Amino acid sequence: MDLVHKDLEATNVENPQMAMVLIHNLQECMACGVKSNNIGAAVATARELRAMLGIGVHNRRAPHHQYRR
């Protein structure tokens, strides 16, 4: 948790303690989804966590992009 706290302090987060609790809760929800074989919940939680942390921003498609078949 100290590493997460240091990372949050390095960024411009108004309330790093609350963000740290939110990240921890999202990680727990994702683990519960995997444990109960609820893959949809795990994926949704992973997406929220990814969006919050900015992971994979450079790999995102444009909002108007559609899959080609």
Secondary structure, 3 states (H helix, E strand, C coil): CHHHHHHHHHCCCCCHHHHHHHHHHHHHHHHHHHHCCCHHHHHHHHHHHHHHHCCCHHHCCCCCCCCCC
